[in-house]
């Protein structure tokens, strides 16, 4: 158990060696204080240190494979008590046999048997408590890792669901437009089918990655704009104002398209004549700043269901960055402005 706490380094082994040497030195000094000869004190303290290291090793192995629950804490106390008594008894028999010709020392061993046991048992209990604490910390860490993993899977599933919702939303609108053009303008319907096929083929490939460069994203926005231009003809114009230093910055894939779709819907609904939509991108360190502007008529009631693009993008940003301040909207002088701030990966 203790070894698992230091599995990536040799710290655990240095601790055991240091504790063994400290135990050896302490035992030797205590025995010398009680008048035991240096030779006997050296052998006794060496064997006693081996007993200590052996107990630590045995307890470590036991608690590596067995972690008593809260209702079985008595095992935590009983095990080191029993093990330390067994080892002290073995130590006494061994030393009495080796130094059988030193009756005073053998008598000393008998008199101090329970004191040695108490000292060794106390050390064993402390080691067991440390092992229990390490085990609890490891269990807590593993539980937190599992929760974080489940949260990450849930987040990825929701992000995937949001991306999948956007394509059918755009696809249904396009199919409805194609249906309307089939009879009246079959050539435009055919053109729109080809553009839609290219766009969907590209977006399916993009689903394999989460991030893309702004330049790649703009290519798909241009394809999307061409599809919408077939639907709305000369009325729709989109202006791209992209700074050179922003083109290679990173952006979550297909993040701008639902906002552009929303801007087109806003701009064309209730507004007569030509509609100019503007897409701007610039760098505002550490963000990629993207703005979409479209005209709208404040006196015309909003369409039912308007705002799906805004809400979905806002949710995606929250899932990716844990922030709700990365998307903002502003209405002024019949111009609707959506601003995106995309933090750049480090």
C-alpha positions as CSV (number, residue, x, y, z in Angstrom):
1,X,0.0,0.0,0.0
2,X,2.8,2.4,0.9
3,X,4.7,1.3,-2.1
4,X,1.8,2.3,-4.4
5,X,1.9,5.8,-2.9
6,X,5.5,6.1,-4.2
7,X,5.3,3.8,-7.2
8,X,6.8,6.3,-9.6
9,X,10.0,6.9,-7.6
10,X,12.3,5.2,-5.2
11,X,11.2,7.3,-2.3
12,X,9.5,4.4,-0.6
13,X,12.7,2.3,-0.4
14,X,14.7,5.2,0.9
15,X,12.1,5.7,3.6
16,X,12.3,2.1,4.6
17,X,16.1,2.1,4.7
18,X,16.1,5.4,6.6
19,X,13.6,4.1,9.2
20,X,15.6,0.9,9.5
21,X,18.9,2.7,10.2
22,X,17.1,5.0,12.7
23,X,15.7,2.0,14.4
24,X,19.1,0.4,14.5
25,X,20.8,3.4,16.0
26,X,18.1,4.1,18.5
27,X,18.1,0.4,19.7
28,X,21.9,0.4,20.0
29,X,21.9,3.6,22.1
30,X,19.1,2.3,24.4
31,X,20.8,-1.0,24.9
32,X,24.1,0.8,25.6
33,X,22.4,3.0,28.1
34,X,21.2,-0.1,30.0
35,X,24.7,-1.4,30.2
36,X,24.6,-4.1,27.5
37,X,28.0,-4.8,26.0
38,X,28.7,-3.1,22.6
39,X,29.0,-6.4,20.7
40,X,25.8,-7.8,22.1
41,X,24.0,-4.4,21.7
42,X,25.2,-4.3,18.1
43,X,23.9,-7.8,17.3
44,X,20.6,-7.2,19.2
45,X,19.9,-3.8,17.6
46,X,20.7,-5.3,14.1
47,X,18.3,-8.2,14.6
48,X,15.7,-5.9,16.1
49,X,16.0,-3.6,13.1
50,X,15.5,-6.5,10.7
51,X,12.4,-7.5,12.7
52,X,11.1,-3.9,12.3
53,X,11.8,-3.8,8.6
54,X,10.2,-7.3,8.2
55,X,7.1,-6.1,10.0
56,X,6.8,-3.0,7.8
57,X,7.2,-5.2,4.7
58,X,4.7,-7.7,5.8
59,X,2.1,-5.1,6.7
60,X,2.7,-3.3,3.4
61,X,2.1,-6.5,1.4
62,X,-1.0,-7.3,3.4
63,X,-2.6,-3.9,3.1
64,X,-1.7,-3.7,-0.6
65,X,-4.2,-6.6,-1.3
66,X,-6.6,-6.1,1.6
67,X,-8.2,-2.8,2.7
68,X,-10.4,-3.2,5.7
69,X,-13.7,-1.3,5.6
70,X,-14.9,1.1,8.3
71,X,-16.7,-1.7,10.2
72,X,-13.5,-3.8,10.4
73,X,-11.1,-1.3,11.8
74,X,-10.3,-3.7,14.7
75,X,-8.4,-5.8,12.2
76,X,-6.2,-2.7,11.6
77,X,-5.2,-2.9,15.3
78,X,-5.2,-6.6,15.9
79,X,-3.0,-7.5,12.9
80,X,0.1,-5.4,13.9
81,X,-0.4,-6.3,17.6
82,X,-0.3,-10.1,16.8
83,X,2.4,-9.7,14.2
84,X,4.7,-7.6,16.4
85,X,4.3,-10.1,19.4
86,X,5.2,-13.0,17.1
87,X,8.3,-11.2,15.8
88,X,9.4,-10.1,19.3
89,X,9.0,-13.7,20.6
90,X,11.1,-14.9,17.7
91,X,13.7,-12.2,18.4
92,X,13.9,-13.2,22.1
93,X,14.3,-16.9,21.3
94,X,17.0,-16.2,18.7
95,X,19.0,-13.8,20.8
96,X,18.7,-16.1,23.9
97,X,20.0,-19.0,21.9
98,X,22.9,-17.0,20.4
99,X,24.0,-15.5,23.7
100,X,23.1,-18.4,26.0
101,X,26.4,-18.0,27.8
102,X,25.4,-14.5,28.9
103,X,22.7,-15.1,31.6
104,X,22.5,-11.4,32.5
105,X,21.6,-10.5,28.9
106,X,19.1,-13.4,28.7
107,X,17.5,-12.1,31.9
108,X,17.4,-8.6,30.4
109,X,15.6,-10.0,27.3
110,X,12.9,-11.6,29.5
111,X,12.4,-8.4,31.6
112,X,12.0,-6.1,28.6
113,X,10.0,-8.4,26.4
114,X,6.7,-6.6,26.8
115,X,8.3,-3.2,26.5
116,X,9.9,-4.2,23.2
117,X,6.5,-5.5,22.1
118,X,4.8,-2.3,23.0
119,X,7.3,-0.2,21.0
120,X,7.1,-2.5,18.0
121,X,3.3,-2.8,18.2
122,X,3.0,1.0,18.3
123,X,5.1,1.4,15.2
124,X,3.1,-1.3,13.5
125,X,-0.2,0.4,14.3
126,X,1.1,3.7,12.9
127,X,2.2,2.0,9.7
128,X,-1.2,0.4,9.4
129,X,-2.9,3.8,9.9
130,X,-0.7,5.4,7.2
131,X,-1.5,2.5,4.9
132,X,-5.2,3.0,5.5
133,X,-4.9,6.7,4.9
134,X,-3.0,6.2,1.6
135,X,-5.7,3.6,0.5
136,X,-8.5,6.0,1.3
137,X,-6.8,8.8,-0.7
138,X,-6.2,6.5,-3.6
139,X,-9.8,5.4,-3.6
140,X,-10.9,9.0,-3.5
141,X,-8.6,9.9,-6.3
142,X,-9.8,7.0,-8.4
143,X,-13.4,8.0,-7.7
144,X,-12.7,11.6,-8.8
145,X,-11.0,10.3,-11.9
146,X,-14.0,8.2,-12.8
147,X,-16.4,11.2,-12.2
148,X,-14.2,13.4,-14.4
149,X,-14.1,10.8,-17.1
150,X,-17.9,10.4,-17.0
151,X,-18.3,14.1,-17.1
152,X,-16.0,14.3,-20.1
153,X,-17.9,11.6,-21.9
154,X,-21.2,13.3,-21.2
155,X,-19.8,16.6,-22.5
156,X,-18.5,15.0,-25.7
157,X,-21.9,13.3,-26.2
158,X,-23.7,16.6,-25.8
159,X,-21.2,18.4,-28.2
160,X,-21.7,15.7,-30.7
161,X,-25.5,15.9,-30.4
162,X,-25.4,19.7,-30.9
163,X,-23.3,19.3,-34.0
164,X,-25.7,16.7,-35.3
165,X,-28.7,19.0,-34.6
166,X,-27.2,21.8,-36.8
167,X,-26.9,19.8,-40.0
168,X,-30.5,18.6,-40.1
169,X,-31.7,22.1,-39.2
170,X,-29.8,23.5,-42.2
171,X,-30.5,20.5,-44.4
172,X,-34.3,20.7,-44.0
173,X,-34.3,24.4,-45.0
174,X,-32.2,23.6,-48.1
175,X,-34.4,20.7,-49.1
176,X,-37.5,22.8,-48.7
177,X,-35.9,25.4,-51.0
178,X,-34.9,22.7,-53.5
179,X,-38.5,21.4,-53.5
180,X,-39.8,24.9,-54.3
181,X,-37.3,25.4,-57.1
182,X,-37.8,22.1,-58.8
183,X,-40.8,23.2,-60.7
184,X,-40.2,26.9,-61.2
185,X,-36.4,26.9,-61.6
186,X,-35.1,23.4,-62.2
187,X,-31.6,24.6,-63.2
188,X,-31.2,26.4,-59.8
189,X,-32.6,23.4,-58.0
190,X,-29.9,21.2,-59.7
191,X,-27.2,23.7,-58.8
192,X,-28.3,23.8,-55.2
193,X,-28.3,20.0,-55.0
194,X,-24.7,19.9,-56.2
195,X,-23.6,22.6,-53.8
196,X,-25.4,21.0,-50.9
197,X,-23.7,17.6,-51.7
198,X,-20.3,19.2,-51.7
199,X,-21.0,21.0,-48.4
200,X,-22.3,17.9,-46.6
201,X,-19.4,15.9,-47.9
202,X,-17.0,18.4,-46.4
203,X,-18.8,18.7,-43.1
204,X,-18.8,14.9,-42.7
205,X,-15.0,14.9,-43.0
206,X,-14.8,17.8,-40.6
207,X,-16.6,15.8,-37.9
208,X,-13.5,13.8,-37.4
209,X,-11.8,16.7,-35.6
210,X,-12.9,19.2,-33.0
211,X,-10.8,22.2,-34.0
212,X,-9.9,23.7,-37.4
213,X,-8.3,26.9,-38.6
214,X,-10.3,30.0,-39.4
215,X,-9.2,29.7,-43.1
216,X,-10.7,26.2,-43.4
217,X,-13.9,27.4,-41.6
218,X,-14.2,30.3,-44.0
219,X,-14.1,27.9,-47.0
220,X,-17.2,26.1,-45.7
221,X,-18.9,29.4,-44.9
222,X,-18.3,30.4,-48.5
223,X,-19.9,27.1,-49.7
224,X,-22.8,27.6,-47.4
225,X,-23.2,31.2,-48.6
226,X,-23.3,29.9,-52.3
227,X,-26.2,27.6,-51.3
228,X,-28.1,30.3,-49.6
229,X,-27.5,32.7,-52.6
230,X,-29.2,30.2,-54.9
231,X,-32.2,30.3,-52.5
232,X,-32.4,34.1,-52.2
233,X,-30.7,35.3,-55.4
234,X,-29.5,38.9,-55.7
235,X,-31.1,40.0,-52.4
236,X,-28.4,38.3,-50.3
237,X,-24.8,39.7,-50.1
238,X,-22.2,38.6,-47.6
239,X,-19.0,40.5,-47.0
240,X,-16.0,38.9,-45.4
241,X,-13.6,41.2,-43.6
242,X,-10.8,38.9,-42.3
243,X,-7.5,40.1,-40.9
244,X,-4.4,38.2,-42.2
245,X,-3.2,37.4,-38.7
246,X,-6.4,35.7,-37.7
247,X,-6.6,33.2,-40.6
248,X,-4.5,30.5,-39.0
249,X,-6.0,30.8,-35.5
250,X,-8.0,27.9,-34.2
251,X,-11.8,27.7,-33.9
252,X,-14.2,24.9,-33.0
253,X,-15.3,23.4,-36.3
254,X,-18.7,24.5,-37.8
255,X,-19.2,27.1,-35.0
256,X,-19.9,30.2,-37.3
257,X,-22.2,28.5,-39.8
258,X,-25.3,28.4,-37.5
259,X,-24.7,32.1,-36.6
260,X,-24.5,33.0,-40.3
261,X,-27.7,31.0,-40.9
262,X,-29.3,32.9,-38.1
263,X,-28.1,36.2,-39.5
264,X,-29.5,35.4,-43.0
265,X,-32.9,34.5,-41.4
266,X,-32.9,37.7,-39.3
267,X,-31.8,39.8,-42.2
268,X,-34.1,38.6,-44.9
269,X,-37.2,38.3,-42.8
270,X,-39.3,41.5,-42.9
271,X,-36.6,43.4,-44.8
272,X,-37.2,44.4,-48.4
273,X,-34.5,44.8,-51.0
274,X,-30.9,43.9,-50.8
275,X,-29.5,42.6,-47.5
276,X,-25.9,43.0,-46.6
277,X,-24.4,40.6,-44.0
278,X,-20.9,41.2,-42.7
279,X,-18.5,38.7,-41.2
280,X,-15.4,40.1,-39.5
281,X,-12.5,38.4,-37.8
282,X,-9.6,39.8,-36.0
283,X,-7.1,39.1,-33.2
284,X,-7.6,40.4,-29.7
285,X,-5.1,38.4,-27.7
286,X,-5.6,35.8,-26.4
287,X,-8.8,35.6,-28.4
288,X,-9.9,35.2,-31.9
289,X,-12.7,37.8,-32.3
290,X,-15.5,37.0,-34.8
291,X,-18.4,39.5,-35.5
292,X,-21.5,38.9,-37.6
293,X,-23.7,41.9,-38.5
294,X,-27.1,41.8,-40.2
295,X,-29.9,44.3,-40.7
296,X,-33.3,43.6,-39.1
297,X,-36.6,45.4,-38.8
298,X,-37.3,45.9,-35.1
299,X,-41.0,46.5,-35.9
300,X,-41.5,43.1,-37.4
301,X,-42.3,40.3,-34.9
302,X,-39.6,37.6,-34.7
303,X,-40.3,34.3,-36.3
304,X,-41.2,31.3,-34.2
305,X,-38.1,29.3,-33.2
306,X,-35.7,32.1,-33.9
307,X,-32.5,31.8,-31.9
308,X,-31.7,28.2,-32.2
309,X,-28.3,29.0,-33.7
310,X,-27.4,31.4,-30.9
311,X,-28.5,29.1,-28.1
312,X,-26.7,26.1,-29.6
313,X,-23.4,28.0,-30.1
314,X,-23.6,29.4,-26.6
315,X,-24.0,25.9,-25.2
316,X,-21.1,24.6,-27.2
317,X,-18.9,27.4,-26.0
318,X,-19.8,26.6,-22.4
319,X,-19.1,22.9,-22.8
320,X,-15.8,23.6,-24.4
321,X,-14.5,26.4,-22.1
322,X,-16.8,26.4,-19.1
323,X,-17.7,30.1,-19.7
324,X,-20.9,32.0,-20.6
325,X,-19.3,35.3,-21.6
326,X,-17.8,34.2,-24.9
327,X,-20.9,35.1,-27.0
328,X,-22.7,38.4,-26.9
329,X,-25.3,40.2,-28.9
330,X,-26.1,43.9,-29.5
331,X,-28.9,45.6,-31.3
332,X,-28.4,49.2,-32.5
333,X,-30.0,51.3,-35.3
334,X,-31.7,48.2,-36.8
335,X,-28.3,46.3,-37.0
336,X,-28.0,43.1,-35.0
337,X,-24.4,42.2,-34.0
338,X,-23.2,38.8,-32.7
339,X,-19.7,38.7,-31.2
340,X,-17.7,35.5,-30.6
341,X,-14.5,35.4,-28.5
342,X,-12.6,32.1,-29.0
343,X,-9.8,31.4,-26.5
344,X,-6.8,30.0,-28.3
345,X,-5.4,26.5,-27.3
346,X,-2.0,26.7,-25.7
